[in-house]
């Protein structure tokens, strides 16, 4: 214990600046010393059972003054009532381990005055936080369970689980005032056998405080009207409820065991390793503590999180889960066990909230939102079958599933159907799911199947799927080959660019006509015709992919299955234009313009379009026919320098013109444009006209040209349009 206290003070001085908080802030000695806590209780005469239990549990020396402690002392009649309820004849029938667990829950670390309990401030009582008054409601006790052993199915090894000391909830009137909710009804909702008596003070878990803050020379003593039953974790409480076994079962699919180095050093026998049971990617509802280390502080030093954070679990019962499975997944999976990790995790996250403890009035008001933006709301009177306060939070056992909005929206097909699991994984791993939260926007999602993705070349590599260990969440991965031919996980940036090119922030009701839509990637578009849909890459290859609407009513848009991945063009126009006149080129419509660029020296290797300084651009290139006609009329310079200047008039740099979109009919990119052609101390201008169905250019000379390409070819460096006439800037 001395070693633990030493660690605490070392961490506190280094990380929290305890000189400002003050030693006495957490270890206050009362002003009026009246003997130790043992002597005080012994002198009262009606605490004989409690003191006998204290001695049996091995805490007598602590209560006698070997440490600073706050004692919650139930009188003999409270113990007699507790023993009768539990079927215990006397303290003699309670084992030492059980006594440690029970009595330890009445011994709170440090010395807490009435005011400090009512409005505990972990940074020090001098730190004013009015909005958080009473919210730091959990306090560390001396009660903990002995170690247990569990099988780690992933590693195939047994793990020794260390159970940390319990926290006891102290419900202050300040807590309910800060939340602006009624104290009595919300407290008694969870403790129907108890009565709220904390006006101006507090209740300790299920107990009323009958006498506050009796001073002793090693802390304070509070007299409570009943034995404070040691609470268990939310996980353990639900695990003991047969009607919630399915919830626990799917939660346990995420089980992992975290090696606790600090605890192993402090508590384990030589050679032993101690673990904390956690759930990867989910709140750690099986842990007694709401913080176990890992954020730069040892676990016991993060007082604010330990005392304020609760795991609030809204667990659907077995019938509700099975009904939802039947309605949503049974067409594609035989059981909940077969549903992939990602959909299950998203479902669970709508039923677990980490933050301040949640009371029924907050549920009714709609105050609580899940990680993914859903309001967690139900009828606390009608929809809750079981409920309780736990050592690490609170639980509501529901007769319904709180269905995430994502499940009813356009990504619903990805969550339902296994053939879309790779695209879902890429959405999830890239952090792109958040785009679909809320109801303000409409979407269209074009979904490639797993088979389609696996046949896609992306970034110069095939795409692969790695199942990983089916028992371990996060081991599955979308992979590519690196430059050495080794399969590695695809980067989140590459996944984000892939999936966002399949998403349009607009509802496309039919795949027909001739239309252009922005994707969620900058300067990247999807083209729609009667043939189907094409990305820049598809279009540059002359391919349109058929798109079939996915059956179902989706709340925020439309979903289509596509037969090709709609990836953006990864090539640069400036690197391929020089070969436009070759017989195998896919851009032969630019062959004459390519010859002019070569003649002007603008596509020499390593110096391609260097006048643009790497900027994106729109290029309005005359057709082959227009160039040949202009040559015959002598309108195109032959001198290399003059030709370069002439050709730069057709380039419109993005940064100079501050446009965030390329030009398409009806998209509003129009007006005077600054070209790359120098004109004295400035640059020549072109005027772009958009009549809603087509685009035209007006040169400074007044000449007009029409854009004749149905869609531009877009590349990573620019958008290339065809115009029907050679234009002259007039200089």
C-alpha positions in Angstrom: 0.0 0.0 0.0 2.9 2.4 0.9 4.3 1.7 -2.5 1.0 2.6 -4.2 0.7 5.8 -2.2 4.2 6.8 -3.1 3.4 6.2 -6.8 0.3 8.4 -6.5 2.1 11.3 -5.0 5.0 11.1 -7.5 2.5 11.1 -10.4 0.4 13.8 -8.8 3.3 16.2 -8.2 4.7 15.7 -11.7 1.5 15.8 -13.7 -1.1 17.6 -11.7 0.9 20.2 -9.8 -0.2 19.0 -6.4 1.5 22.0 -4.7 -1.4 24.1 -5.9 -4.1 21.6 -4.9 -2.4 21.0 -1.5 -1.7 17.8 0.4 -4.6 18.6 2.8 -7.1 18.8 -0.1 -7.2 15.0 -0.4 -5.8 14.0 3.0 -7.5 16.6 5.3 -7.1 16.2 9.0 -10.3 17.5 10.8 -9.9 20.5 12.9 -11.5 18.9 16.0 -9.7 15.7 16.8 -11.8 13.3 18.9 -9.9 10.0 18.8 -9.7 7.6 15.8 -12.7 6.2 14.0 -12.6 2.9 15.8 -12.7 4.6 19.2 -15.6 6.8 18.1 -17.7 3.9 16.9 -16.8 1.7 19.8 -17.9 4.4 22.2 -21.3 4.7 20.6 -22.1 1.1 21.5 -24.3 0.1 18.6 -21.7 -0.6 16.0 -20.4 -3.9 17.4 -21.2 -6.0 14.3 -19.6 -3.4 12.0 -16.4 -3.3 14.1 -16.3 -7.1 14.3 -16.6 -7.2 10.5 -13.8 -4.6 10.2 -11.6 -6.7 12.3 -12.4 -9.9 10.5 -11.6 -8.2 7.2 -8.2 -7.0 8.4 -9.0 -3.3 8.4 -8.9 -2.7 12.2 -5.5 -1.0 12.1 -6.6 1.3 9.3 -9.8 2.3 11.1 -7.7 2.7 14.3 -5.6 5.4 12.7 -2.9 3.7 10.5 -4.3 5.5 7.5 -6.6 8.4 6.6 -10.0 7.1 5.8 -13.7 8.0 5.6 -15.9 5.5 7.2 -19.6 4.8 6.3 -20.8 3.0 9.4 -24.1 1.1 9.5 -25.4 0.4 13.1 -26.2 -3.0 14.4 -29.8 -3.0 13.4 -28.9 -2.2 9.8 -26.5 -5.2 9.8 -29.1 -7.5 11.4 -31.6 -6.5 8.6 -28.9 -7.1 6.0 -28.0 -10.5 7.4 -31.7 -11.5 7.4 -32.2 -10.4 3.8 -29.1 -12.4 2.7 -29.8 -15.5 4.8 -26.7 -15.0 7.0 -26.9 -15.9 10.7 -24.0 -13.7 11.9 -20.7 -12.3 11.0 -19.1 -15.7 11.8 -20.7 -17.1 8.7 -19.0 -14.5 6.5 -15.6 -15.5 5.1 -12.6 -13.2 5.3 -12.8 -12.5 1.5 -16.5 -11.7 1.7 -15.8 -9.5 4.7 -13.1 -7.6 2.9 -15.5 -7.0 0.0 -18.4 -5.9 2.2 -16.6 -3.9 4.8 -14.1 -2.4 2.3 -17.1 -0.8 0.5 -17.7 1.3 3.6 -14.1 2.6 3.8 -13.5 5.4 1.4 -10.0 6.6 0.5 -9.0 9.9 1.9 -10.8 12.3 4.3 -14.1 13.7 3.0 -16.0 16.4 4.7 -19.6 16.9 4.0 -19.0 19.8 1.6 -16.3 17.8 -0.2 -18.6 14.8 -0.7 -21.4 17.1 -1.9 -19.3 18.9 -4.4 -16.0 16.9 -4.9 -13.5 18.6 -7.2 -10.6 16.4 -8.2 -8.4 19.3 -9.2 -8.8 20.7 -5.7 -11.6 22.3 -3.8 -10.4 25.8 -4.7 -11.0 25.0 -8.4 -14.5 26.3 -9.2 -16.5 24.3 -11.7 -20.1 25.3 -11.2 -21.4 23.2 -14.2 -19.8 20.1 -12.7 -21.0 20.5 -9.2 -21.8 17.0 -7.8 -20.9 15.3 -11.1 -17.7 13.7 -9.7 -19.9 11.2 -7.8 -17.8 8.1 -7.6 -15.3 7.5 -4.7 -12.7 4.9 -4.4 -13.1 2.3 -1.6 -11.1 -0.6 -0.1 -13.4 -3.2 -1.6 -12.3 -5.4 -4.4 -12.7 -8.9 -5.6 -9.9 -11.5 -5.6 -8.2 -12.3 -8.9 -10.0 -14.6 -11.4 -8.8 -16.5 -14.4 -10.4 -16.4 -17.9 -9.5 -18.0 -21.2 -8.2 -15.7 -23.9 -9.7 -17.3 -27.0 -7.6 -15.2 -29.3 -4.2 -16.2 -27.7 -5.4 -19.6 -26.5 -4.1 -18.9 -23.1 -5.5 -18.3 -19.6 -5.3 -14.8 -18.3 -5.2 -13.7 -14.7 -7.6 -10.9 -14.2 -7.0 -8.3 -11.5 -10.1 -6.7 -10.2 -9.6 -3.1 -9.0 -11.1 -1.5 -6.0 -14.7 -0.5 -6.2 -16.0 3.0 -6.3 -19.0 3.9 -4.3 -21.6 6.3 -5.7 -22.4 9.4 -3.6 -25.5 11.1 -5.0 -25.4 14.7 -3.9 -28.2 17.2 -4.3 -25.7 19.2 -6.5 -25.6 16.3 -9.0 -29.3 16.6 -9.7 -29.2 20.4 -9.6 -26.4 20.4 -12.2 -28.5 18.1 -14.5 -31.6 20.2 -13.8 -33.6 17.1 -12.9 -35.7 16.1 -9.9 -33.6 14.3 -7.3 -36.1 12.1 -5.6 -37.8 10.6 -8.7 -34.5 9.9 -10.5 -32.7 8.5 -7.4 -35.6 6.3 -6.4 -36.0 5.0 -10.0 -32.9 3.0 -9.4 -33.3 2.5 -5.6 -37.1 1.8 -5.2 -36.4 0.3 -1.7 -34.7 3.5 -0.6 -35.8 7.1 -0.1 -34.1 10.2 -1.3 -33.0 12.1 1.8 -30.1 14.0 0.3 -31.6 17.5 0.1 -28.7 19.7 1.2 -26.5 16.6 1.4 -26.4 13.2 -0.2 -27.3 9.6 -0.3 -24.5 7.0 -0.4 -25.7 4.4 -3.0 -28.7 2.8 -1.4 -28.2 4.3 2.1 -29.5 7.4 3.9 -26.9 9.4 5.8 -28.3 9.9 9.3 -25.3 11.6 10.8 -22.8 13.6 8.7 -19.1 14.0 9.0 -18.3 13.0 12.6 -14.7 14.1 13.0 -11.9 11.8 14.1 -8.2 12.1 14.1 -7.9 9.9 11.0 -10.8 11.1 8.9 -14.6 11.4 9.1 -17.3 9.0 10.1 -20.8 9.0 8.5 -23.6 7.0 10.0 -25.8 5.4 7.4 -29.1 3.7 7.9 -28.3 0.4 6.1 -25.4 -1.7 4.9 -24.1 -0.4 1.5 -24.2 -3.4 -0.7 -21.0 -3.7 -2.9 -21.9 -2.9 -6.5 -20.7 -5.0 -9.4 -19.8 -3.9 -12.9 -22.4 -3.2 -15.5 -21.0 -6.2 -17.4 -21.4 -8.6 -14.4 -24.9 -7.3 -13.5 -26.1 -8.0 -17.1 -24.2 -11.3 -17.2 -26.2 -12.5 -14.3 -29.4 -11.7 -16.0 -30.4 -14.7 -18.3 -32.6 -12.5 -20.4 -29.6 -10.4 -21.6 -27.2 -13.2 -22.5 -27.4 -12.4 -26.2 -26.3 -8.8 -25.5 -23.4 -10.1 -23.4 -22.5 -12.7 -26.0 -22.2 -10.2 -28.9 -20.4 -7.7 -26.6 -17.9 -10.5 -25.7 -17.0 -11.0 -29.4 -14.8 -7.9 -28.8 -13.2 -9.3 -25.7 -9.5 -8.6 -25.2 -7.1 -8.7 -22.3 -4.9 -5.7 -21.6 -1.7 -6.4 -19.7 -1.6 -4.0 -16.8 2.1 -3.3 -16.2 1.8 -1.0 -13.2 -0.6 -3.4 -11.4 1.6 -6.4 -12.2 4.6 -4.7 -10.7 2.6 -3.6 -7.6 0.5 -6.6 -6.8 1.5 -9.8 -8.7 3.6 -12.5 -7.2 7.0 -12.9 -8.8 6.6 -13.9 -12.4 2.8 -13.3 -12.5 1.2 -11.1 -15.2 -2.1 -9.4 -14.4 -4.6 -8.3 -17.0 -7.7 -6.1 -17.2 -10.6 -7.5 -19.2 -11.6 -5.0 -21.9 -13.6 -5.0 -25.1 -11.6 -3.7 -28.1 -13.3 -0.7 -29.8 -16.1 -0.5 -27.2 -16.5 1.0 -23.7 -14.8 -1.2 -21.0 -18.0 -2.2 -19.2 -16.3 -5.2 -17.6 -13.7 -3.1 -15.8 -14.4 -1.7 -12.3 -12.6 1.5 -13.3 -13.6 3.9 -16.1 -10.0 4.6 -16.8 -7.2 2.0 -16.7 -4.2 3.9 -17.9 -2.9 4.5 -21.4 -3.5 8.2 -21.7 -0.2 9.3 -20.2 -1.3 8.9 -16.6 -1.3 5.9 -14.3 -4.8 4.6 -13.7 -5.3 5.9 -10.1 -4.1 9.4 -11.0 -6.8 10.3 -13.4 -9.2 11.3 -10.7 -11.5 13.4 -12.9 -12.3 10.5 -15.3 -12.5 7.9 -12.5 -15.0 9.9 -10.4 -17.2 11.4 -13.2 -17.3 9.0 -16.1 -19.9 6.3 -16.2 -20.6 3.5 -18.6 -24.3 3.8 -19.4 -25.6 0.7 -21.0 -29.1 0.4 -22.6 -29.2 -3.4 -23.2 -31.9 -4.9 -25.4 -33.2 -8.3 -24.0 -32.8 -11.5 -25.9 -36.3 -11.3 -27.5 -35.7 -7.8 -28.7 -32.3 -8.7 -30.2 -33.6 -11.8 -31.9 -36.5 -9.9 -33.3 -34.2 -7.3 -34.8 -31.9 -10.0 -36.2 -34.9 -11.7 -37.9 -36.1 -8.4 -39.4 -32.7 -7.0 -40.5 -30.1 -9.8 -40.9 -31.8 -13.2 -41.2 -32.0 -13.2 -45.0 -28.2 -13.1 -45.1 -26.9 -14.7 -41.9 -27.9 -17.7 -39.8 -27.3 -16.1 -36.5 -26.0 -13.0 -34.7 -22.6 -14.8 -34.4 -22.2 -14.6 -38.2 -22.8 -10.9 -38.6 -19.4 -9.1 -39.2 -17.8 -7.1 -36.5 -18.4 -3.6 -37.9 -22.3 -3.8 -38.1 -22.4 -5.3 -34.6 -20.1 -2.7 -33.2 -22.2 0.1 -34.7 -25.3 -1.5 -33.2 -23.7 -1.8 -29.7 -22.5 1.8 -29.8 -26.1 2.9 -30.0 -26.6 1.1 -26.7 -23.6 2.2 -24.7 -22.8 5.8 -23.7 -19.7 6.9 -21.9 -20.0 10.1 -20.0 -21.9 11.5 -17.0 -24.2 9.0 -15.4 -27.6 9.0 -17.2 -30.8 9.3 -15.3 -34.3 8.6 -16.7 -35.3 12.3 -16.9 -32.4 12.8 -19.3 -33.6 10.0 -21.5 -37.1 11.4 -21.6 -35.7 14.9 -22.5 -33.6 13.4 -25.4 -30.4 14.7 -23.9 -28.3 11.6 -24.7 -26.7 11.0 -28.0 -24.6 8.1 -29.2 -21.1 8.3 -30.7 -22.8 8.3 -34.1 -25.2 11.1 -33.4 -28.4 9.2 -32.6 -30.6 10.3 -29.8 -30.9 7.5 -27.3 -34.5 7.7 -26.3 -37.1 5.3 -24.8 -39.8 5.3 -22.2 -38.1 4.6 -18.9 -41.4 3.5 -17.4 -42.6 1.2 -20.2 -39.6 0.0 -22.1 -37.3 -1.0 -19.2 -37.5 -4.5 -17.7 -34.5 -4.2 -15.3 -32.2 -1.4 -14.2 -29.6 -0.6 -11.7 -26.6 1.4 -10.6 -23.3 -0.4 -11.1 -19.8 0.2 -9.7 -18.8 1.6 -13.1 -22.0 3.1 -14.4 -25.7 2.3 -14.9 -27.7 -0.1 -16.9 -31.2 -0.2 -18.4 -32.5 -3.5 -19.6 -34.8 -2.8 -22.6 -37.5 -4.6 -24.3 -36.5 -3.0 -27.6 -33.5 -2.4 -29.8 -32.5 1.3 -30.3 -31.9 1.1 -34.1 -29.1 3.4 -35.3 -30.1 5.8 -38.0 -27.2 4.5 -40.1 -29.0 1.1 -40.3 -32.0 2.7 -42.1 -30.0 5.0 -44.3 -28.2 4.5 -47.6 -25.4 2.5 -46.0 -28.0 0.0 -44.7 -27.3 -2.4 -47.6 -23.6 -2.5 -46.5 -24.6 -3.4 -43.0 -27.0 -6.0 -44.1 -25.4 -7.8 -47.0 -22.1 -9.8 -46.9 -21.3 -9.1 -50.5 -20.7 -5.4 -49.6 -18.5 -6.1 -46.6 -15.2 -4.8 -48.1 -16.7 -1.5 -49.0 -18.2 -1.2 -45.5 -14.8 -2.0 -44.0 -13.2 0.8 -46.1 -15.9 3.2 -45.1 -15.3 2.3 -41.4 -11.5 2.2 -41.4 -11.3 5.5 -43.3 -13.6 7.4 -40.9 -16.1 8.1 -43.7 -19.2 6.8 -41.9 -19.5 10.1 -40.0 -20.5 11.8 -43.3 -23.9 10.0 -43.1 -24.9 11.2 -39.7 -27.9 13.4 -39.3 -30.8 14.1 -41.6 -29.8 17.4 -43.2 -28.3 15.9 -46.4 -29.4 13.4 -49.0 -26.9 10.9 -50.5 -26.4 8.5 -53.3 -24.0 5.7 -52.7 -22.7 3.5 -55.6 -21.6 0.2 -54.0 -19.1 -2.2 -55.6 -19.4 -5.8 -54.5 -16.5 -7.6 -52.9 -15.9 -9.4 -56.2 -15.7 -6.1 -58.0 -13.3 -4.5 -55.5 -11.1 -7.6 -55.6 -10.8 -7.2 -59.4 -9.9 -3.5 -59.2 -6.4 -2.1 -59.8 -5.9 0.8 -57.4 -2.8 2.8 -56.9 -0.9 0.3 -59.1 -1.9 -2.7 -57.0 -4.6 -5.3 -56.8 -6.9 -5.0 -53.7 -6.9 -8.0 -51.3 -9.0 -9.0 -48.3 -7.5 -10.5 -45.2 -9.9 -12.2 -42.8 -7.4 -12.1 -40.0 -8.3 -14.0 -36.8 -12.1 -14.3 -36.9 -12.2 -14.1 -33.1 -10.3 -10.7 -33.0 -11.9 -7.4 -33.9 -9.6 -5.2 -35.9 -7.6 -8.1 -37.3 -9.5 -8.0 -40.6 -8.1 -5.7 -43.2 -8.3 -4.5 -46.8 -4.8 -4.8 -48.3 -2.6 -3.8 -51.2 0.9 -4.7 -52.4 3.7 -2.3 -51.6 6.5 -1.6 -54.0 8.3 -4.7 -52.8 5.3 -6.9 -53.6 4.4 -7.4 -49.9 0.7 -7.2 -48.9 0.1 -4.4 -46.4 -3.0 -2.7 -45.0 -4.3 -0.1 -47.4 -3.8 3.4 -45.8 -6.8 5.2 -44.4 -6.2 8.0 -46.9 -6.3 5.7 -49.9 -9.5 4.0 -48.5 -11.1 7.4 -48.0 -10.3 8.5 -51.5 -11.7 5.2 -52.8 -15.0 5.3 -51.0 -15.6 9.0 -51.3 -15.5 8.7 -55.0 -18.6 6.5 -54.8 -20.6 9.0 -52.7 -22.6 11.9 -54.1 -24.2 14.4 -51.6 -27.4 14.5 -53.6 -30.1 11.9 -54.3 -29.9 10.5 -57.8 -33.3 9.1 -58.6 -32.5 7.5 -61.9 -29.5 6.5 -64.0 -30.4 8.2 -67.3 -29.9 11.3 -69.4 -26.6 13.2 -69.4 -25.6 14.5 -66.0 -22.6 15.3 -63.8 -22.4 14.9 -60.0 -19.7 15.9 -57.6 -18.3 13.2 -55.5 -16.9 13.8 -52.0 -13.4 14.0 -53.4 -12.3 17.5 -54.6 -12.3 18.0 -58.3 -13.7 14.5 -58.9 -17.0 13.7 -60.6 -19.4 11.0 -61.7 -20.9 11.1 -65.1 -24.3 9.6 -65.7 -25.7 8.5 -69.1 -28.2 6.0 -70.3 -25.3 3.5 -70.3 -24.7 3.8 -66.6 -22.2 5.7 -64.4 -18.6 6.5 -64.9 -15.9 8.0 -62.8 -13.0 10.0 -64.3 -11.0 6.8 -64.6 -13.9 4.8 -66.2 -14.7 7.6 -68.6 -11.1 8.0 -69.7 -11.1 4.3 -70.5 -14.4 4.7 -72.4 -16.4 2.6 -69.9 -19.7 3.2 -68.2 -20.8 0.8 -65.5 -24.4 -0.4 -65.2 -25.9 0.6 -61.9 -28.9 -1.2 -60.3 -30.9 0.3 -57.4 -30.5 -1.7 -54.2 -33.9 -2.8 -53.0 -35.2 -1.1 -49.9 -36.4 2.2 -48.7 -33.5 4.2 -47.3 -34.2 7.3 -45.2 -31.5 9.6 -46.6 -31.1 8.8 -50.3 -30.5 6.0 -52.8 -28.1 3.1 -53.1 -27.0 1.5 -56.3 -24.8 -1.5 -57.0 -22.2 -0.9 -59.7 -20.3 -3.4 -61.8 -17.1 -1.5 -61.7 -15.2 0.4 -59.0 -15.7 4.1 -59.6 -12.1 5.2 -58.8 -10.8 8.6 -59.7 -8.2 8.9 -62.5 -4.8 8.5 -61.0 -2.8 9.6 -64.0 -1.7 13.1 -65.0 -2.7 14.6 -68.3 0.7 16.3 -68.7 2.4 13.0 -68.7 0.3 11.3 -71.3 -0.5 14.1 -73.8 2.8 13.7 -75.6 1.7 10.3 -76.8 -1.8 11.3 -78.0 -0.9 10.9 -81.6 0.2 7.3 -81.2 -2.1 4.6 -82.6 -2.7 3.0 -79.2 -3.5 6.3 -77.3 -6.9 6.6 -75.7 -6.8 10.4 -76.2 -6.3 10.6 -79.9 -8.9 13.4 -80.1 -6.1 15.6 -78.7 -3.4 14.5 -81.1 -3.1 17.8 -83.0 -3.0 19.8 -79.8 -0.3 17.3 -78.5 1.8 18.0 -81.6 1.6 21.8 -80.9 2.6 21.3 -77.2 5.6 19.2 -78.3 6.5 21.8 -81.0 6.5 24.5 -78.3 8.6 22.4 -75.9 5.9 22.3 -73.2 5.9 18.5 -72.7 9.6 17.8 -72.5 10.4 15.1 -69.9 10.7 16.5 -66.4 9.5 19.9 -67.5 5.9 19.2 -68.5 3.6 22.2 -68.1 6.2 23.8 -65.8 4.6 27.2 -66.3 1.7 26.0 -64.1 4.0 25.3 -61.1 2.1 22.1 -60.2 -1.3 23.9 -60.1 -4.5 22.2 -61.1 -6.1 23.7 -64.3 -8.8 23.6 -66.9 -7.6 23.2 -70.4 -9.8 24.2 -73.3 -8.1 22.4 -76.3 -9.4 22.9 -79.8 -10.4 19.8 -81.7 -8.1 18.2 -84.2 -10.3 19.6 -87.0 -10.2 23.1 -85.6 -6.4 23.1 -85.3 -5.9 21.8 -88.9 -8.3 24.4 -90.2 -6.5 27.2 -88.2 -3.1 26.0 -89.6 -4.4 26.3 -93.1 -5.5 29.8 -92.4 -2.1 30.6 -90.8 -3.6 31.4 -87.4 -1.2 29.3 -85.4 2.4 30.7 -84.8 5.3 28.5 -85.8 8.0 30.2 -83.7 8.5 28.1 -80.6 8.3 31.0 -78.1 5.3 32.5 -79.8 3.6 29.1 -80.0 4.2 28.6 -76.2 2.6 31.9 -75.5 -0.3 31.1 -77.8 -1.0 27.7 -76.2 -0.9 29.0 -72.7 -4.0 31.0 -73.4 -6.0 27.7 -73.3 -4.9 26.9 -69.8 -6.9 28.3 -66.8 -5.0 27.7 -63.5 -7.2 26.8 -60.4 -5.4 28.8 -57.8 -5.3 32.0 -59.8 -9.1 31.8 -60.4 -10.0 30.4 -56.9 -12.5 27.9 -58.3 -13.3 24.8 -56.3 -15.1 23.0 -59.1 -14.3 22.4 -62.7 -16.9 23.8 -65.2 -20.0 21.8 -66.1 -23.3 23.1 -67.5 -25.5 24.3 -64.6 -22.8 24.2 -61.9 -22.2 27.9 -61.9 -18.5 28.0 -62.7 -18.5 31.0 -65.2 -17.4 34.5 -65.8 -14.0 36.1 -66.4 -11.1 33.6 -66.1 -7.4 34.4 -65.9 -5.4 32.3 -68.2 -1.7 31.2 -68.0 -0.8 33.5 -70.9 1.2 36.5 -69.8 0.0 39.9 -70.9 2.5 42.6 -69.8 2.4 42.6 -66.0 -0.8 40.6 -66.0 -2.4 37.6 -67.6 -4.9 37.4 -70.5 -8.6 36.8 -69.8 -11.1 34.3 -71.2 -14.8 34.5 -70.4 -16.7 31.3 -69.7 -20.4 31.3 -70.4 -22.9 28.8 -68.9 -26.3 28.7 -70.5 -27.4 25.7 -68.3 -27.1 23.1 -71.0 -23.8 24.0 -72.5 -20.6 26.0 -72.1 -19.1 28.6 -74.4 -15.8 30.7 -74.3 -15.4 34.3 -75.4 -11.9 35.4 -76.2 -10.7 38.9 -75.5 -11.0 39.5 -79.2 -14.7 38.8 -79.0 -14.4 35.4 -80.8 -16.7 32.7 -79.5 -16.1 28.9 -79.2 -18.4 26.2 -77.9 -17.3 23.3 -75.6 -18.2 20.2 -77.7 -17.0 17.4 -75.5 -20.0 15.8 -73.7 -17.9 15.5 -70.5 -14.3 16.7 -70.0 -11.6 14.2 -69.3 -10.4 14.7 -65.8 -7.1 13.8 -64.4 -5.3 14.4 -61.1 -3.9 17.6 -62.5 -6.8 19.0 -64.5 -9.9 18.8 -66.6 -9.5 18.7 -70.4 -12.3 20.1 -72.6 -12.6 20.2 -76.4 -13.7 23.4 -78.1 -14.7 23.8 -81.7 -12.5 26.8 -82.6 -9.0 28.1 -82.2 -9.2 31.3 -80.2 -6.8 34.3 -80.2 -6.2 36.5 -77.2 -5.7 39.5 -79.4 -2.2 40.2 -78.3 
